[in-house]
Every structure is written in C-alpha cells, then in structure tokens.
Amino acid sequence: MNDKPNLKLGLVFSFIIFSIMFVSSVLTAILAIIFHPNFSSEANKFLWPIIDLSIISIIVGTTISAIIGKKILAPLVKFSEAIMEVGKGNFNIKLDEDKYYYVEELQKMSQNFNIMVDELNNIETFRSDFIANVSHEFKTPLASIEGYTTLLQDNNLSKEEKSKYTDKILNNTKRLSSLVGSILQISRLENQDIIAERSRFKLDEQLRQTLLLLESKWSNKNIDLDIDLDSITFHGNEELLMQVWINILSNAIKFTPENGTIRCTLKKDKNWITTSISDNGIGMNEDTQKHIFDKFYQGDKSHSSEGNGLGLALVKRIVDLCGGEIDVYSECKKGSTFIIKLPC
C-alpha cells in the first residue's frame, strides 16, 4: 500500500483539529475580554498561565487527535485503494474484517466490501464460463459441418457415403438451430417478469402427450413407465410448460439404462400442484446438483452426451415465472427425482 496518501490525509486531519482548537481558544479569549474588559492586577497574574495552558492544550490535543485520526483514517485509505484495484478488474482483493474491531462501522464496511467483491468475482467467472461454453457449443457442430462438407467434394464417394455425410451435416445443422433457439428463448424469458397468453388446460393430459411425443426414445430402451396422474386443470402458458416436461422427461430417458424405470406422478393439495419425475439412471453427485440449473452446465465435462446445457436452465426460468418451485434429489448410480411445484 502507498503511504503518501495516508500521510497527506493525516496531516489534513491534524490541521483541521489544530484549527478548531486554536479558533476555540481565540474565541474564548475574545469573549473573556468582551465580558470582562477591565482586568484587575490580581486577575492579570492568571492571564499568561491560562494562555500557556491553552497553547499546551492545543499542541497536546492536536497530537492526540492526529494519532487517533491516523488509526481511523488508515482503513479509509486502504478501502479507497481496494476500490481502485476492483476498478482495474482485480476481484480477488480482500479487506481484513477483524482488524477494525474497534469501530463497528469500519468492520461492517469491510464485510460489505468483501461480499461485493465475491459477487463480482462470481459474475466474472460466470461470464468467462458462459463465453467459453457458447464458443464450444458452436465450434463443435461447425467443425463437423465443415469436415463433412469437405468430404462431400470428393467425386469418388459412393452413394451410401454421400448419404451418411449429408445426414451428419443435417444433424449438426439442427443442433446449431436448436442451440440458437434455446439461447434466444432463455434470453427473452430472462427479460420478462410475467407470462402472457395464459389459458386453462389439463395438466395430466399434457404430461401424457409429452410421453407419447417421446415414445420412440423410451420404447427403444425398453423403459418401463410408472404413471400416476390425477386429473388437474391448470391456468398458465401451455406451450412453455410443455417445454418443461419435454426437457425433464428427455433427460430422464437419456440417463436411464435399458430396461430401466421412469415414474411420473401428479398430485394436488391446498396450495400446490406437484409433479414428480423419477428415474433409476446414473444419478448425479452433489456438485452437479448444485449447478444443474446453471446455463451451459453439463455434468459430463467431456460434453460427449447429447445436449447443450440450456434445457434445465430454461426449465428453471419457466417454473420461476409461473411462481413455482423446482428441486432435484439424486444419488450416483441410483437415479434422480425432479419435483416441480406450481401454484394452484
């Protein structure tokens, strides 16, 4: 830390204290003369000792104030320098909270500063991860499209090879289209506070339609479905909620092994409509559960599994806009359970 600003601030503070004490002494003397214009010879004997005491009081008072002031002003100087570091992009700087125990306000200021820096650091980390993930998700399909397009330029390819490469290009094009669509949708939902276009529809029927829509996926893996749905009518945006069920059920099917089981229930009580979707798939560790609803987060760090890490972030945002809650309970190699609560 630079000591020059600290010294300069201490001198200014000492000068202010000196000025206040000096002016106070002069005003006291003036008032004494005004109210006692005629000093007796006896009283005159005490005048110079009083003046001497006043001068000594000014010097001693200024010195003590300077010492105490330096101790109080030093944290402000450090706080100012820490803010300058944050302005330069250094979010790892910290203030010692315990060092200023003697002044509660200074200790609280240090605590609030450290909280602010932690939040800024988290935002910066998220921004960096977001950019890295977006770049990765775009780069992979683009590289595949470029590679297979180059292979198609070979005139000696067989019909089967051309068909295979064309399918690869189409699949990666769909992946890019899906990624762009998800990014645009989640961006739009994050900039709105209410859901428009609400209507009344049967929630149990919507869940059945979702399962029928995904029939090819779960039937190919011979997954057993355990369905227990009460007849419930809900007032909300049918299209958005459909995406909630598609994303969660698609994940359940993807991570459930062949001949596995997926259980789906729908119940209603006084305050909530509760949907529970469980599988006996690979499950998740605690770290994955903490970040499962973060944008672009994927438990599979290699990104080898299908998906772009936006599905559950989109689910969370839709449920929040509905005024609902979503929780996940999971254990590695034992499966996962998603519980979605919507207000009645």
C-alpha positions as CSV (number, residue, x, y, z in Angstrom):
1,M,0.0,0.0,0.0
2,N,1.2,3.6,-0.7
3,D,1.9,5.6,2.5
4,K,1.8,9.0,0.8
5,P,-2.0,9.3,0.7
6,N,-2.1,8.1,4.3
7,L,0.4,10.7,5.4
8,K,-1.3,13.5,3.5
9,L,-4.7,12.6,4.9
10,G,-3.3,12.5,8.4
11,L,-1.8,16.0,8.0
12,V,-5.0,17.4,6.7
13,F,-6.9,15.8,9.6
14,S,-4.3,17.2,12.2
15,F,-4.6,20.7,10.6
16,I,-8.4,20.6,10.9
17,I,-8.2,19.6,14.6
18,F,-5.5,22.3,15.2
19,S,-7.6,25.0,13.5
20,I,-10.7,24.0,15.5
21,M,-8.8,24.1,18.9
22,F,-7.0,27.4,18.0
23,V,-10.2,29.1,16.9
24,S,-11.9,27.9,20.1
25,S,-9.2,29.3,22.3
26,V,-9.2,32.7,20.4
27,L,-13.0,32.9,20.7
28,T,-12.8,32.1,24.4
29,A,-10.2,34.9,24.9
30,I,-12.3,37.4,22.9
31,L,-15.4,36.5,24.9
32,A,-13.5,36.9,28.1
33,I,-12.3,40.4,27.1
34,I,-15.8,41.4,26.0
35,F,-17.5,40.4,29.2
36,H,-14.6,41.4,31.4
37,P,-13.0,44.5,29.8
38,N,-11.2,45.6,33.0
39,F,-8.8,43.1,34.4
40,S,-7.6,43.8,37.9
41,S,-3.9,43.4,38.6
42,E,-4.7,40.3,40.6
43,A,-6.5,38.7,37.7
44,N,-3.7,39.7,35.3
45,K,-1.5,37.3,37.2
46,F,-3.5,34.3,35.9
47,L,-3.8,35.6,32.3
48,W,-0.5,34.3,31.0
49,P,-0.7,30.9,32.7
50,I,-4.1,30.4,31.1
51,I,-2.7,31.4,27.7
52,D,0.2,28.9,28.3
53,L,-2.2,26.2,29.2
54,S,-4.3,26.9,26.1
55,I,-1.2,26.6,23.9
56,I,-0.2,23.4,25.5
57,S,-3.8,22.1,25.2
58,I,-3.8,22.9,21.5
59,I,-0.5,21.1,20.9
60,V,-1.4,18.1,23.1
61,G,-4.9,17.9,21.7
62,T,-3.7,18.1,18.1
63,T,-1.1,15.4,18.7
64,I,-3.5,13.0,20.3
65,S,-6.1,13.7,17.6
66,A,-3.5,13.1,14.9
67,I,-2.6,9.7,16.4
68,I,-6.2,8.6,16.8
69,G,-7.2,10.0,13.5
70,K,-4.5,8.2,11.7
71,K,-5.8,4.9,13.1
72,I,-9.3,5.7,12.0
73,L,-8.3,7.2,8.6
74,A,-6.0,4.3,7.6
75,P,-8.8,1.9,6.8
76,L,-10.4,4.6,4.6
77,V,-7.2,4.9,2.7
78,K,-7.0,1.1,2.3
79,F,-10.7,1.0,1.3
80,S,-10.1,3.6,-1.4
81,E,-7.0,1.7,-2.8
82,A,-9.0,-1.5,-2.7
83,I,-11.8,0.1,-4.8
84,M,-9.2,1.3,-7.3
85,E,-8.0,-2.4,-7.6
86,V,-11.6,-3.5,-8.2
87,G,-11.9,-0.8,-10.9
88,K,-8.8,-2.4,-12.6
89,G,-10.6,-5.8,-12.7
90,N,-8.9,-7.4,-9.6
91,F,-11.8,-9.2,-7.8
92,N,-9.5,-11.2,-5.6
93,I,-8.6,-8.4,-3.2
94,K,-9.9,-8.6,0.4
95,L,-10.1,-6.3,3.4
96,D,-9.2,-7.6,6.9
97,E,-12.6,-7.6,8.7
98,D,-11.2,-8.5,12.1
99,K,-8.5,-5.7,12.0
100,Y,-11.1,-3.0,12.6
101,Y,-13.0,-4.5,15.5
102,Y,-12.6,-1.2,17.5
103,V,-15.1,0.6,15.2
104,E,-18.2,-1.3,14.3
105,E,-18.9,0.8,11.2
106,L,-15.4,0.1,9.7
107,Q,-15.8,-3.6,10.3
108,K,-19.2,-3.6,8.7
109,M,-17.8,-1.6,5.7
110,S,-15.0,-4.2,5.3
111,Q,-17.5,-7.1,5.4
112,N,-19.8,-5.4,2.8
113,F,-16.8,-4.7,0.6
114,N,-15.7,-8.4,0.7
115,I,-19.3,-9.6,-0.1
116,M,-19.4,-7.2,-3.1
117,V,-16.0,-8.4,-4.4
118,D,-17.2,-12.1,-4.0
119,E,-20.3,-11.4,-6.0
120,L,-18.3,-9.5,-8.7
121,N,-15.9,-12.4,-8.9
122,N,-18.8,-14.9,-9.3
123,I,-20.2,-12.8,-12.1
124,E,-16.9,-12.5,-13.8
125,T,-16.4,-16.3,-13.5
126,F,-19.9,-16.9,-14.9
127,R,-19.2,-14.5,-17.8
128,S,-16.0,-16.3,-18.7
129,D,-17.6,-19.7,-18.4
130,F,-20.5,-18.6,-20.5
131,I,-18.4,-17.3,-23.3
132,A,-16.2,-20.5,-23.2
133,N,-19.3,-22.7,-23.3
134,V,-21.0,-20.8,-26.1
135,S,-17.9,-20.9,-28.1
136,H,-17.5,-24.7,-27.5
137,E,-21.2,-25.4,-28.4
138,F,-20.9,-23.5,-31.6
139,K,-17.5,-24.7,-32.6
140,T,-18.1,-28.4,-32.4
141,P,-21.1,-28.6,-34.9
142,L,-19.5,-26.0,-37.2
143,A,-16.3,-28.1,-37.3
144,S,-18.3,-31.2,-38.2
145,I,-20.3,-29.4,-40.9
146,E,-17.0,-28.1,-42.4
147,G,-15.4,-31.5,-42.2
148,Y,-18.2,-33.5,-43.8
149,T,-18.8,-30.7,-46.5
150,T,-15.1,-31.1,-47.4
151,L,-15.5,-34.9,-47.7
152,L,-18.6,-34.5,-50.0
153,Q,-16.4,-32.7,-52.5
154,D,-14.7,-36.0,-53.3
155,N,-16.2,-37.2,-56.6
156,N,-15.3,-40.8,-55.9
157,L,-17.6,-41.2,-52.9
158,S,-20.3,-43.9,-53.0
159,K,-24.0,-43.1,-52.7
160,E,-24.0,-44.6,-49.2
161,E,-21.1,-42.4,-48.1
162,K,-22.7,-39.2,-49.6
163,S,-26.0,-40.1,-47.8
164,K,-24.1,-40.7,-44.5
165,Y,-22.2,-37.4,-44.7
166,T,-25.3,-35.5,-45.7
167,D,-27.1,-36.8,-42.6
168,K,-24.2,-35.8,-40.4
169,I,-24.4,-32.2,-41.8
170,L,-28.2,-32.1,-41.3
171,N,-27.9,-33.3,-37.7
172,N,-25.3,-30.7,-36.8
173,T,-27.3,-28.0,-38.6
174,K,-30.3,-29.0,-36.4
175,R,-28.1,-28.9,-33.3
176,L,-27.0,-25.4,-34.2
177,S,-30.5,-24.3,-34.9
178,S,-31.7,-25.8,-31.5
179,L,-28.8,-24.0,-29.7
180,V,-29.6,-20.6,-31.2
181,G,-33.3,-21.1,-30.5
182,S,-32.6,-22.0,-26.8
183,I,-30.3,-19.0,-26.3
184,L,-32.9,-16.6,-27.8
185,Q,-35.7,-18.1,-25.8
186,I,-33.9,-18.1,-22.4
187,S,-32.7,-14.5,-23.2
188,R,-36.3,-13.5,-23.9
189,L,-37.6,-15.1,-20.7
190,E,-34.9,-13.6,-18.5
191,N,-36.1,-10.1,-19.7
192,Q,-39.7,-10.6,-18.7
193,D,-41.3,-10.8,-15.3
194,I,-44.7,-12.3,-16.2
195,I,-46.1,-14.9,-18.5
196,A,-48.6,-13.7,-21.1
197,E,-51.1,-15.8,-23.1
198,R,-52.4,-17.9,-20.2
199,S,-55.2,-20.4,-20.7
200,R,-56.8,-23.3,-18.8
201,F,-55.7,-26.8,-19.8
202,K,-55.5,-30.3,-18.4
203,L,-52.0,-30.8,-16.9
204,D,-52.4,-34.6,-16.7
205,E,-53.2,-34.7,-20.4
206,Q,-50.2,-32.6,-21.3
207,L,-47.9,-35.0,-19.4
208,R,-49.4,-37.9,-21.3
209,Q,-48.9,-36.1,-24.6
210,T,-45.3,-35.4,-23.7
211,L,-44.7,-39.1,-23.0
212,L,-46.4,-40.1,-26.4
213,L,-44.2,-37.5,-28.1
214,L,-41.1,-39.2,-26.7
215,E,-42.3,-42.7,-27.2
216,S,-39.7,-43.6,-29.7
217,K,-36.9,-42.8,-27.2
218,W,-38.2,-44.7,-24.2
219,S,-39.6,-47.6,-26.2
220,N,-36.2,-48.1,-27.9
221,K,-34.6,-48.6,-24.5
222,N,-37.5,-50.8,-23.3
223,I,-38.0,-48.4,-20.3
224,D,-41.0,-49.2,-18.1
225,L,-43.3,-46.2,-17.3
226,D,-45.0,-46.0,-13.9
227,I,-47.6,-43.3,-14.3
228,D,-49.9,-41.9,-11.6
229,L,-51.6,-38.7,-12.7
230,D,-54.6,-37.0,-11.0
231,S,-57.0,-35.1,-13.2
232,I,-55.9,-31.5,-12.7
233,T,-56.7,-28.3,-14.6
234,F,-54.0,-25.5,-14.6
235,H,-54.1,-21.9,-15.7
236,G,-50.9,-20.9,-17.4
237,N,-48.9,-20.9,-20.7
238,E,-49.4,-24.3,-22.2
239,E,-46.5,-24.1,-24.7
240,L,-43.9,-23.1,-22.1
241,L,-45.0,-25.8,-19.6
242,M,-44.8,-28.3,-22.4
243,Q,-41.1,-27.5,-22.7
244,V,-40.6,-28.1,-19.0
245,W,-41.9,-31.7,-19.3
246,I,-40.1,-32.4,-22.6
247,N,-36.7,-31.3,-21.1
248,I,-37.1,-33.2,-17.8
249,L,-38.5,-36.4,-19.3
250,S,-35.9,-36.3,-22.1
251,N,-33.1,-36.2,-19.6
252,A,-34.7,-39.0,-17.6
253,I,-34.9,-41.2,-20.7
254,K,-31.3,-40.3,-21.7
255,F,-29.8,-41.2,-18.4
256,T,-31.9,-44.2,-17.6
257,P,-30.3,-47.6,-18.7
258,E,-32.1,-50.1,-20.9
259,N,-35.0,-51.9,-19.1
260,G,-35.0,-49.1,-16.5
261,T,-38.0,-47.4,-14.9
262,I,-39.3,-43.9,-15.0
263,R,-42.0,-42.9,-12.5
264,C,-44.2,-39.8,-13.1
265,T,-46.8,-38.6,-10.6
266,L,-49.1,-35.6,-10.5
267,K,-50.9,-34.6,-7.3
268,K,-52.7,-31.5,-5.9
269,D,-53.2,-30.2,-2.4
270,K,-54.5,-26.9,-1.0
271,N,-51.7,-24.7,-2.2
272,W,-49.6,-26.6,-4.8
273,I,-49.8,-28.8,-7.8
274,T,-46.9,-31.2,-7.5
275,T,-45.3,-33.2,-10.3
276,S,-42.6,-35.7,-9.5
277,I,-40.5,-37.3,-12.3
278,S,-38.1,-40.1,-11.1
279,D,-35.7,-42.4,-12.9
280,N,-33.3,-45.1,-11.8
281,G,-30.5,-43.9,-14.0
282,I,-26.9,-42.8,-13.4
283,G,-27.8,-40.1,-10.9
284,M,-25.7,-37.0,-10.0
285,N,-23.1,-36.1,-7.5
286,E,-23.5,-33.2,-5.1
287,D,-21.5,-30.7,-7.2
288,T,-23.6,-31.4,-10.3
289,Q,-26.8,-31.0,-8.3
290,K,-25.6,-27.5,-7.1
291,H,-25.1,-26.3,-10.7
292,I,-27.7,-28.4,-12.6
293,F,-29.8,-25.3,-13.4
294,D,-26.9,-23.1,-14.4
295,K,-26.7,-22.1,-18.1
296,F,-24.4,-24.3,-20.2
297,Y,-23.6,-26.5,-17.2
298,Q,-23.1,-30.2,-18.0
299,G,-22.2,-32.9,-15.5
300,D,-20.4,-34.6,-18.3
301,K,-17.3,-32.4,-18.6
302,S,-16.3,-34.0,-21.9
303,H,-19.6,-32.9,-23.5
304,S,-19.9,-36.3,-25.0
305,S,-23.5,-36.7,-24.1
306,E,-26.2,-35.0,-26.2
307,G,-27.4,-31.6,-25.1
308,N,-26.1,-28.1,-24.7
309,G,-26.7,-27.4,-21.0
310,L,-29.5,-24.9,-21.6
311,G,-32.5,-27.2,-21.1
312,L,-32.7,-27.2,-17.3
313,A,-31.8,-23.5,-17.1
314,L,-34.8,-22.9,-19.4
315,V,-36.9,-25.2,-17.2
316,K,-35.9,-23.3,-14.0
317,R,-36.8,-19.9,-15.6
318,I,-40.2,-21.0,-16.8
319,V,-41.1,-22.5,-13.4
320,D,-39.9,-19.3,-11.7
321,L,-42.1,-17.2,-14.0
322,C,-45.0,-19.5,-13.1
323,G,-44.4,-18.7,-9.4
324,G,-43.4,-22.3,-8.8
325,E,-40.5,-24.2,-7.4
326,I,-38.3,-26.9,-8.7
327,D,-36.0,-29.2,-6.7
328,V,-33.8,-32.2,-7.6
329,Y,-32.8,-35.1,-5.4
330,S,-30.2,-37.5,-6.7
331,E,-27.6,-40.1,-5.8
332,C,-24.9,-41.5,-8.0
333,K,-25.9,-44.8,-9.7
334,K,-29.3,-44.7,-8.0
335,G,-31.2,-42.2,-10.1
336,S,-32.7,-38.7,-9.9
337,T,-36.0,-37.2,-8.9
338,F,-37.2,-33.8,-10.1
339,I,-40.1,-32.2,-8.1
340,I,-41.9,-29.3,-9.7
341,K,-44.4,-27.4,-7.7
342,L,-46.9,-25.0,-9.4
343,P,-49.3,-22.7,-7.5
344,C,-52.9,-23.8,-7.6
